[in-house]
Amino acid sequence: MDKLGIVAPKGAHAGIHCFRHSVASELLEAGTPIHVVTRLARHADSKVTLEHYAHILSDSERVASERLSRKIEAQESDSNSGPAEARTA
């Protein structure tokens, strides 16, 4: 890690595999397609990537689902309030 200019916190051990895992995790959380992460991580195939990072994908699905739910709720809220003239009539 020193060669990369990455300083580990005092007393912490952070090897290159930790760095690889962090990069792959960040890429998946950012929505990078699995086949791209597989190539960048130089895994044999996507199955290997999925075995190691499936938990991140399921977390991403949950986050995406929650965002969609909030957006739908906001749209329903906006449509229920309607124009000001309709509310006063």
Phi and psi restraints in degrees (range 20) as a CNS / XPLOR table:
assign (resid 1 and name C) (resid 2 and name N)
       (resid 2 and name CA) (resid 2 and name C) 1.0 -60.1 20.0 2
assign (resid 2 and name N) (resid 2 and name CA)
       (resid 2 and name C) (resid 3 and name N) 1.0 -37.9 20.0 2
assign (resid 2 and name C) (resid 3 and name N)
       (resid 3 and name CA) (resid 3 and name C) 1.0 -62.7 20.0 2
assign (resid 3 and name N) (resid 3 and name CA)
       (resid 3 and name C) (resid 4 and name N) 1.0 -28.8 20.0 2
assign (resid 3 and name C) (resid 4 and name N)
       (resid 4 and name CA) (resid 4 and name C) 1.0 -85.3 20.0 2
assign (resid 4 and name N) (resid 4 and name CA)
       (resid 4 and name C) (resid 5 and name N) 1.0 -6.1 20.0 2
assign (resid 4 and name C) (resid 5 and name N)
       (resid 5 and name CA) (resid 5 and name C) 1.0 80.8 20.0 2
assign (resid 5 and name N) (resid 5 and name CA)
       (resid 5 and name C) (resid 6 and name N) 1.0 18.3 20.0 2
assign (resid 5 and name C) (resid 6 and name N)
       (resid 6 and name CA) (resid 6 and name C) 1.0 -100.4 20.0 2
assign (resid 6 and name N) (resid 6 and name CA)
       (resid 6 and name C) (resid 7 and name N) 1.0 119.1 20.0 2
assign (resid 6 and name C) (resid 7 and name N)
       (resid 7 and name CA) (resid 7 and name C) 1.0 -95.6 20.0 2
assign (resid 7 and name N) (resid 7 and name CA)
       (resid 7 and name C) (resid 8 and name N) 1.0 122.8 20.0 2
assign (resid 7 and name C) (resid 8 and name N)
       (resid 8 and name CA) (resid 8 and name C) 1.0 -80.0 20.0 2
assign (resid 8 and name N) (resid 8 and name CA)
       (resid 8 and name C) (resid 9 and name N) 1.0 146.9 20.0 2
assign (resid 8 and name C) (resid 9 and name N)
       (resid 9 and name CA) (resid 9 and name C) 1.0 -58.9 20.0 2
assign (resid 9 and name N) (resid 9 and name CA)
       (resid 9 and name C) (resid 10 and name N) 1.0 149.5 20.0 2
assign (resid 9 and name C) (resid 10 and name N)
       (resid 10 and name CA) (resid 10 and name C) 1.0 -56.9 20.0 2
assign (resid 10 and name N) (resid 10 and name CA)
       (resid 10 and name C) (resid 11 and name N) 1.0 128.7 20.0 2
assign (resid 10 and name C) (resid 11 and name N)
       (resid 11 and name CA) (resid 11 and name C) 1.0 85.7 20.0 2
assign (resid 11 and name N) (resid 11 and name CA)
       (resid 11 and name C) (resid 12 and name N) 1.0 -6.0 20.0 2
assign (resid 11 and name C) (resid 12 and name N)
       (resid 12 and name CA) (resid 12 and name C) 1.0 -98.6 20.0 2
assign (resid 12 and name N) (resid 12 and name CA)
       (resid 12 and name C) (resid 13 and name N) 1.0 145.1 20.0 2
assign (resid 12 and name C) (resid 13 and name N)
       (resid 13 and name CA) (resid 13 and name C) 1.0 -108.1 20.0 2
assign (resid 13 and name N) (resid 13 and name CA)
       (resid 13 and name C) (resid 14 and name N) 1.0 115.0 20.0 2
assign (resid 13 and name C) (resid 14 and name N)
       (resid 14 and name CA) (resid 14 and name C) 1.0 -129.4 20.0 2
assign (resid 14 and name N) (resid 14 and name CA)
       (resid 14 and name C) (resid 15 and name N) 1.0 101.1 20.0 2
assign (resid 14 and name C) (resid 15 and name N)
       (resid 15 and name CA) (resid 15 and name C) 1.0 -88.8 20.0 2
assign (resid 15 and name N) (resid 15 and name CA)
       (resid 15 and name C) (resid 16 and name N) 1.0 -176.8 20.0 2
assign (resid 15 and name C) (resid 16 and name N)
       (resid 16 and name CA) (resid 16 and name C) 1.0 -64.9 20.0 2
assign (resid 16 and name N) (resid 16 and name CA)
       (resid 16 and name C) (resid 17 and name N) 1.0 -32.0 20.0 2
assign (resid 16 and name C) (resid 17 and name N)
       (resid 17 and name CA) (resid 17 and name C) 1.0 -68.2 20.0 2
assign (resid 17 and name N) (resid 17 and name CA)
       (resid 17 and name C) (resid 18 and name N) 1.0 -34.8 20.0 2
assign (resid 17 and name C) (resid 18 and name N)
       (resid 18 and name CA) (resid 18 and name C) 1.0 -63.7 20.0 2
assign (resid 18 and name N) (resid 18 and name CA)
       (resid 18 and name C) (resid 19 and name N) 1.0 -42.2 20.0 2
assign (resid 18 and name C) (resid 19 and name N)
       (resid 19 and name CA) (resid 19 and name C) 1.0 -63.1 20.0 2
assign (resid 19 and name N) (resid 19 and name CA)
       (resid 19 and name C) (resid 20 and name N) 1.0 -46.1 20.0 2
assign (resid 19 and name C) (resid 20 and name N)
       (resid 20 and name CA) (resid 20 and name C) 1.0 -58.9 20.0 2
assign (resid 20 and name N) (resid 20 and name CA)
       (resid 20 and name C) (resid 21 and name N) 1.0 -44.9 20.0 2
assign (resid 20 and name C) (resid 21 and name N)
       (resid 21 and name CA) (resid 21 and name C) 1.0 -62.5 20.0 2
assign (resid 21 and name N) (resid 21 and name CA)
       (resid 21 and name C) (resid 22 and name N) 1.0 -42.3 20.0 2
assign (resid 21 and name C) (resid 22 and name N)
       (resid 22 and name CA) (resid 22 and name C) 1.0 -63.2 20.0 2
assign (resid 22 and name N) (resid 22 and name CA)
       (resid 22 and name C) (resid 23 and name N) 1.0 -43.3 20.0 2
assign (resid 22 and name C) (resid 23 and name N)
       (resid 23 and name CA) (resid 23 and name C) 1.0 -64.3 20.0 2
assign (resid 23 and name N) (resid 23 and name CA)
       (resid 23 and name C) (resid 24 and name N) 1.0 -47.8 20.0 2
assign (resid 23 and name C) (resid 24 and name N)
       (resid 24 and name CA) (resid 24 and name C) 1.0 -61.5 20.0 2
assign (resid 24 and name N) (resid 24 and name CA)
       (resid 24 and name C) (resid 25 and name N) 1.0 -41.1 20.0 2
assign (resid 24 and name C) (resid 25 and name N)
       (resid 25 and name CA) (resid 25 and name C) 1.0 -62.4 20.0 2
assign (resid 25 and name N) (resid 25 and name CA)
       (resid 25 and name C) (resid 26 and name N) 1.0 -45.9 20.0 2
assign (resid 25 and name C) (resid 26 and name N)
       (resid 26 and name CA) (resid 26 and name C) 1.0 -63.4 20.0 2
assign (resid 26 and name N) (resid 26 and name CA)
       (resid 26 and name C) (resid 27 and name N) 1.0 -41.2 20.0 2
assign (resid 26 and name C) (resid 27 and name N)
       (resid 27 and name CA) (resid 27 and name C) 1.0 -61.9 20.0 2
assign (resid 27 and name N) (resid 27 and name CA)
       (resid 27 and name C) (resid 28 and name N) 1.0 -44.8 20.0 2
assign (resid 27 and name C) (resid 28 and name N)
       (resid 28 and name CA) (resid 28 and name C) 1.0 -66.3 20.0 2
assign (resid 28 and name N) (resid 28 and name CA)
       (resid 28 and name C) (resid 29 and name N) 1.0 -40.9 20.0 2
assign (resid 28 and name C) (resid 29 and name N)
       (resid 29 and name CA) (resid 29 and name C) 1.0 -64.1 20.0 2
assign (resid 29 and name N) (resid 29 and name CA)
       (resid 29 and name C) (resid 30 and name N) 1.0 -29.0 20.0 2
assign (resid 29 and name C) (resid 30 and name N)
       (resid 30 and name CA) (resid 30 and name C) 1.0 -81.4 20.0 2
assign (resid 30 and name N) (resid 30 and name CA)
       (resid 30 and name C) (resid 31 and name N) 1.0 -2.3 20.0 2
assign (resid 30 and name C) (resid 31 and name N)
       (resid 31 and name CA) (resid 31 and name C) 1.0 92.8 20.0 2
assign (resid 31 and name N) (resid 31 and name CA)
       (resid 31 and name C) (resid 32 and name N) 1.0 13.2 20.0 2
assign (resid 31 and name C) (resid 32 and name N)
       (resid 32 and name CA) (resid 32 and name C) 1.0 -65.5 20.0 2
assign (resid 32 and name N) (resid 32 and name CA)
       (resid 32 and name C) (resid 33 and name N) 1.0 132.7 20.0 2
assign (resid 32 and name C) (resid 33 and name N)
       (resid 33 and name CA) (resid 33 and name C) 1.0 -57.5 20.0 2
assign (resid 33 and name N) (resid 33 and name CA)
       (resid 33 and name C) (resid 34 and name N) 1.0 145.0 20.0 2
assign (resid 33 and name C) (resid 34 and name N)
       (resid 34 and name CA) (resid 34 and name C) 1.0 -58.2 20.0 2
assign (resid 34 and name N) (resid 34 and name CA)
       (resid 34 and name C) (resid 35 and name N) 1.0 -37.4 20.0 2
assign (resid 34 and name C) (resid 35 and name N)
       (resid 35 and name CA) (resid 35 and name C) 1.0 -67.7 20.0 2
assign (resid 35 and name N) (resid 35 and name CA)
       (resid 35 and name C) (resid 36 and name N) 1.0 -29.1 20.0 2
assign (resid 35 and name C) (resid 36 and name N)
       (resid 36 and name CA) (resid 36 and name C) 1.0 -71.6 20.0 2
assign (resid 36 and name N) (resid 36 and name CA)
       (resid 36 and name C) (resid 37 and name N) 1.0 -45.3 20.0 2
assign (resid 36 and name C) (resid 37 and name N)
       (resid 37 and name CA) (resid 37 and name C) 1.0 -62.0 20.0 2
assign (resid 37 and name N) (resid 37 and name CA)
       (resid 37 and name C) (resid 38 and name N) 1.0 -39.9 20.0 2
assign (resid 37 and name C) (resid 38 and name N)
       (resid 38 and name CA) (resid 38 and name C) 1.0 -58.0 20.0 2
assign (resid 38 and name N) (resid 38 and name CA)
       (resid 38 and name C) (resid 39 and name N) 1.0 -46.5 20.0 2
assign (resid 38 and name C) (resid 39 and name N)
       (resid 39 and name CA) (resid 39 and name C) 1.0 -65.9 20.0 2
assign (resid 39 and name N) (resid 39 and name CA)
       (resid 39 and name C) (resid 40 and name N) 1.0 -44.5 20.0 2
assign (resid 39 and name C) (resid 40 and name N)
       (resid 40 and name CA) (resid 40 and name C) 1.0 -64.0 20.0 2
assign (resid 40 and name N) (resid 40 and name CA)
       (resid 40 and name C) (resid 41 and name N) 1.0 -37.2 20.0 2
assign (resid 40 and name C) (resid 41 and name N)
       (resid 41 and name CA) (resid 41 and name C) 1.0 -80.6 20.0 2
assign (resid 41 and name N) (resid 41 and name CA)
       (resid 41 and name C) (resid 42 and name N) 1.0 -8.1 20.0 2
assign (resid 41 and name C) (resid 42 and name N)
       (resid 42 and name CA) (resid 42 and name C) 1.0 59.8 20.0 2
assign (resid 42 and name N) (resid 42 and name CA)
       (resid 42 and name C) (resid 43 and name N) 1.0 36.9 20.0 2
assign (resid 42 and name C) (resid 43 and name N)
       (resid 43 and name CA) (resid 43 and name C) 1.0 -76.0 20.0 2
assign (resid 43 and name N) (resid 43 and name CA)
       (resid 43 and name C) (resid 44 and name N) 1.0 155.3 20.0 2
assign (resid 43 and name C) (resid 44 and name N)
       (resid 44 and name CA) (resid 44 and name C) 1.0 -61.5 20.0 2
assign (resid 44 and name N) (resid 44 and name CA)
       (resid 44 and name C) (resid 45 and name N) 1.0 -40.3 20.0 2
assign (resid 44 and name C) (resid 45 and name N)
       (resid 45 and name CA) (resid 45 and name C) 1.0 -159.6 20.0 2
assign (resid 45 and name N) (resid 45 and name CA)
       (resid 45 and name C) (resid 46 and name N) 1.0 175.2 20.0 2
assign (resid 45 and name C) (resid 46 and name N)
       (resid 46 and name CA) (resid 46 and name C) 1.0 -64.4 20.0 2
assign (resid 46 and name N) (resid 46 and name CA)
       (resid 46 and name C) (resid 47 and name N) 1.0 -26.1 20.0 2
assign (resid 46 and name C) (resid 47 and name N)
       (resid 47 and name CA) (resid 47 and name C) 1.0 -59.6 20.0 2
assign (resid 47 and name N) (resid 47 and name CA)
       (resid 47 and name C) (resid 48 and name N) 1.0 -42.0 20.0 2
assign (resid 47 and name C) (resid 48 and name N)
       (resid 48 and name CA) (resid 48 and name C) 1.0 -62.1 20.0 2
assign (resid 48 and name N) (resid 48 and name CA)
       (resid 48 and name C) (resid 49 and name N) 1.0 -45.8 20.0 2
assign (resid 48 and name C) (resid 49 and name N)
       (resid 49 and name CA) (resid 49 and name C) 1.0 -61.5 20.0 2
assign (resid 49 and name N) (resid 49 and name CA)
       (resid 49 and name C) (resid 50 and name N) 1.0 -45.6 20.0 2
assign (resid 49 and name C) (resid 50 and name N)
       (resid 50 and name CA) (resid 50 and name C) 1.0 -63.3 20.0 2
assign (resid 50 and name N) (resid 50 and name CA)
       (resid 50 and name C) (resid 51 and name N) 1.0 -37.2 20.0 2
assign (resid 50 and name C) (resid 51 and name N)
       (resid 51 and name CA) (resid 51 and name C) 1.0 -61.9 20.0 2
assign (resid 51 and name N) (resid 51 and name CA)
       (resid 51 and name C) (resid 52 and name N) 1.0 -36.1 20.0 2
assign (resid 51 and name C) (resid 52 and name N)
       (resid 52 and name CA) (resid 52 and name C) 1.0 -88.6 20.0 2
assign (resid 52 and name N) (resid 52 and name CA)
       (resid 52 and name C) (resid 53 and name N) 1.0 -23.8 20.0 2
assign (resid 52 and name C) (resid 53 and name N)
       (resid 53 and name CA) (resid 53 and name C) 1.0 -126.0 20.0 2
assign (resid 53 and name N) (resid 53 and name CA)
       (resid 53 and name C) (resid 54 and name N) 1.0 15.7 20.0 2
assign (resid 53 and name C) (resid 54 and name N)
       (resid 54 and name CA) (resid 54 and name C) 1.0 -58.4 20.0 2
assign (resid 54 and name N) (resid 54 and name CA)
       (resid 54 and name C) (resid 55 and name N) 1.0 -35.2 20.0 2
assign (resid 54 and name C) (resid 55 and name N)
       (resid 55 and name CA) (resid 55 and name C) 1.0 -62.6 20.0 2
assign (resid 55 and name N) (resid 55 and name CA)
       (resid 55 and name C) (resid 56 and name N) 1.0 -32.6 20.0 2
assign (resid 55 and name C) (resid 56 and name N)
       (resid 56 and name CA) (resid 56 and name C) 1.0 -71.3 20.0 2
assign (resid 56 and name N) (resid 56 and name CA)
       (resid 56 and name C) (resid 57 and name N) 1.0 -40.5 20.0 2
assign (resid 56 and name C) (resid 57 and name N)
       (resid 57 and name CA) (resid 57 and name C) 1.0 -65.2 20.0 2
assign (resid 57 and name N) (resid 57 and name CA)
       (resid 57 and name C) (resid 58 and name N) 1.0 -40.0 20.0 2
assign (resid 57 and name C) (resid 58 and name N)
       (resid 58 and name CA) (resid 58 and name C) 1.0 -68.1 20.0 2
assign (resid 58 and name N) (resid 58 and name CA)
       (resid 58 and name C) (resid 59 and name N) 1.0 -35.7 20.0 2
assign (resid 58 and name C) (resid 59 and name N)
       (resid 59 and name CA) (resid 59 and name C) 1.0 -63.7 20.0 2
assign (resid 59 and name N) (resid 59 and name CA)
       (resid 59 and name C) (resid 60 and name N) 1.0 -40.7 20.0 2
assign (resid 59 and name C) (resid 60 and name N)
       (resid 60 and name CA) (resid 60 and name C) 1.0 -64.6 20.0 2
assign (resid 60 and name N) (resid 60 and name CA)
       (resid 60 and name C) (resid 61 and name N) 1.0 -38.8 20.0 2
assign (resid 60 and name C) (resid 61 and name N)
       (resid 61 and name CA) (resid 61 and name C) 1.0 -63.2 20.0 2
assign (resid 61 and name N) (resid 61 and name CA)
       (resid 61 and name C) (resid 62 and name N) 1.0 -41.7 20.0 2
assign (resid 61 and name C) (resid 62 and name N)
       (resid 62 and name CA) (resid 62 and name C) 1.0 -63.4 20.0 2
assign (resid 62 and name N) (resid 62 and name CA)
       (resid 62 and name C) (resid 63 and name N) 1.0 -45.2 20.0 2
assign (resid 62 and name C) (resid 63 and name N)
       (resid 63 and name CA) (resid 63 and name C) 1.0 -62.0 20.0 2
assign (resid 63 and name N) (resid 63 and name CA)
       (resid 63 and name C) (resid 64 and name N) 1.0 -43.9 20.0 2
assign (resid 63 and name C) (resid 64 and name N)
       (resid 64 and name CA) (resid 64 and name C) 1.0 -62.9 20.0 2
assign (resid 64 and name N) (resid 64 and name CA)
       (resid 64 and name C) (resid 65 and name N) 1.0 -41.4 20.0 2
assign (resid 64 and name C) (resid 65 and name N)
       (resid 65 and name CA) (resid 65 and name C) 1.0 -63.7 20.0 2
assign (resid 65 and name N) (resid 65 and name CA)
       (resid 65 and name C) (resid 66 and name N) 1.0 -41.8 20.0 2
assign (resid 65 and name C) (resid 66 and name N)
       (resid 66 and name CA) (resid 66 and name C) 1.0 -64.8 20.0 2
assign (resid 66 and name N) (resid 66 and name CA)
       (resid 66 and name C) (resid 67 and name N) 1.0 -39.5 20.0 2
assign (resid 66 and name C) (resid 67 and name N)
       (resid 67 and name CA) (resid 67 and name C) 1.0 -63.1 20.0 2
assign (resid 67 and name N) (resid 67 and name CA)
       (resid 67 and name C) (resid 68 and name N) 1.0 -43.8 20.0 2
assign (resid 67 and name C) (resid 68 and name N)
       (resid 68 and name CA) (resid 68 and name C) 1.0 -63.5 20.0 2
assign (resid 68 and name N) (resid 68 and name CA)
       (resid 68 and name C) (resid 69 and name N) 1.0 -42.3 20.0 2
assign (resid 68 and name C) (resid 69 and name N)
       (resid 69 and name CA) (resid 69 and name C) 1.0 -60.4 20.0 2
assign (resid 69 and name N) (resid 69 and name CA)
       (resid 69 and name C) (resid 70 and name N) 1.0 -44.0 20.0 2
assign (resid 69 and name C) (resid 70 and name N)
       (resid 70 and name CA) (resid 70 and name C) 1.0 -63.1 20.0 2
assign (resid 70 and name N) (resid 70 and name CA)
       (resid 70 and name C) (resid 71 and name N) 1.0 -39.2 20.0 2
assign (resid 70 and name C) (resid 71 and name N)
       (resid 71 and name CA) (resid 71 and name C) 1.0 -65.5 20.0 2
assign (resid 71 and name N) (resid 71 and name CA)
       (resid 71 and name C) (resid 72 and name N) 1.0 -43.4 20.0 2
assign (resid 71 and name C) (resid 72 and name N)
       (resid 72 and name CA) (resid 72 and name C) 1.0 -63.8 20.0 2
assign (resid 72 and name N) (resid 72 and name CA)
       (resid 72 and name C) (resid 73 and name N) 1.0 -43.5 20.0 2
assign (resid 72 and name C) (resid 73 and name N)
       (resid 73 and name CA) (resid 73 and name C) 1.0 -61.6 20.0 2
assign (resid 73 and name N) (resid 73 and name CA)
       (resid 73 and name C) (resid 74 and name N) 1.0 -39.7 20.0 2
assign (resid 73 and name C) (resid 74 and name N)
       (resid 74 and name CA) (resid 74 and name C) 1.0 -66.2 20.0 2
assign (resid 74 and name N) (resid 74 and name CA)
       (resid 74 and name C) (resid 75 and name N) 1.0 -40.6 20.0 2
assign (resid 74 and name C) (resid 75 and name N)
       (resid 75 and name CA) (resid 75 and name C) 1.0 -66.6 20.0 2
assign (resid 75 and name N) (resid 75 and name CA)
       (resid 75 and name C) (resid 76 and name N) 1.0 -40.5 20.0 2
assign (resid 75 and name C) (resid 76 and name N)
       (resid 76 and name CA) (resid 76 and name C) 1.0 -64.0 20.0 2
assign (resid 76 and name N) (resid 76 and name CA)
       (resid 76 and name C) (resid 77 and name N) 1.0 -40.7 20.0 2
assign (resid 76 and name C) (resid 77 and name N)
       (resid 77 and name CA) (resid 77 and name C) 1.0 -62.0 20.0 2
assign (resid 77 and name N) (resid 77 and name CA)
       (resid 77 and name C) (resid 78 and name N) 1.0 -43.4 20.0 2
assign (resid 77 and name C) (resid 78 and name N)
       (resid 78 and name CA) (resid 78 and name C) 1.0 -65.1 20.0 2
assign (resid 78 and name N) (resid 78 and name CA)
       (resid 78 and name C) (resid 79 and name N) 1.0 -40.9 20.0 2
assign (resid 78 and name C) (resid 79 and name N)
       (resid 79 and name CA) (resid 79 and name C) 1.0 -73.6 20.0 2
assign (resid 79 and name N) (resid 79 and name CA)
       (resid 79 and name C) (resid 80 and name N) 1.0 -27.9 20.0 2
assign (resid 79 and name C) (resid 80 and name N)
       (resid 80 and name CA) (resid 80 and name C) 1.0 -73.8 20.0 2
assign (resid 80 and name N) (resid 80 and name CA)
       (resid 80 and name C) (resid 81 and name N) 1.0 -28.5 20.0 2
assign (resid 80 and name C) (resid 81 and name N)
       (resid 81 and name CA) (resid 81 and name C) 1.0 -75.4 20.0 2
assign (resid 81 and name N) (resid 81 and name CA)
       (resid 81 and name C) (resid 82 and name N) 1.0 -32.6 20.0 2
assign (resid 81 and name C) (resid 82 and name N)
       (resid 82 and name CA) (resid 82 and name C) 1.0 59.9 20.0 2
assign (resid 82 and name N) (resid 82 and name CA)
       (resid 82 and name C) (resid 83 and name N) 1.0 178.7 20.0 2
assign (resid 82 and name C) (resid 83 and name N)
       (resid 83 and name CA) (resid 83 and name C) 1.0 -66.5 20.0 2
assign (resid 83 and name N) (resid 83 and name CA)
       (resid 83 and name C) (resid 84 and name N) 1.0 154.7 20.0 2
assign (resid 83 and name C) (resid 84 and name N)
       (resid 84 and name CA) (resid 84 and name C) 1.0 -61.8 20.0 2
assign (resid 84 and name N) (resid 84 and name CA)
       (resid 84 and name C) (resid 85 and name N) 1.0 -37.4 20.0 2
assign (resid 84 and name C) (resid 85 and name N)
       (resid 85 and name CA) (resid 85 and name C) 1.0 -63.9 20.0 2
assign (resid 85 and name N) (resid 85 and name CA)
       (resid 85 and name C) (resid 86 and name N) 1.0 -38.4 20.0 2
assign (resid 85 and name C) (resid 86 and name N)
       (resid 86 and name CA) (resid 86 and name C) 1.0 -67.9 20.0 2
assign (resid 86 and name N) (resid 86 and name CA)
       (resid 86 and name C) (resid 87 and name N) 1.0 -31.7 20.0 2
assign (resid 86 and name C) (resid 87 and name N)
       (resid 87 and name CA) (resid 87 and name C) 1.0 -74.6 20.0 2
assign (resid 87 and name N) (resid 87 and name CA)
       (resid 87 and name C) (resid 88 and name N) 1.0 -32.0 20.0 2
assign (resid 87 and name C) (resid 88 and name N)
       (resid 88 and name CA) (resid 88 and name C) 1.0 -87.7 20.0 2
assign (resid 88 and name N) (resid 88 and name CA)
       (resid 88 and name C) (resid 89 and name N) 1.0 -15.6 20.0 2
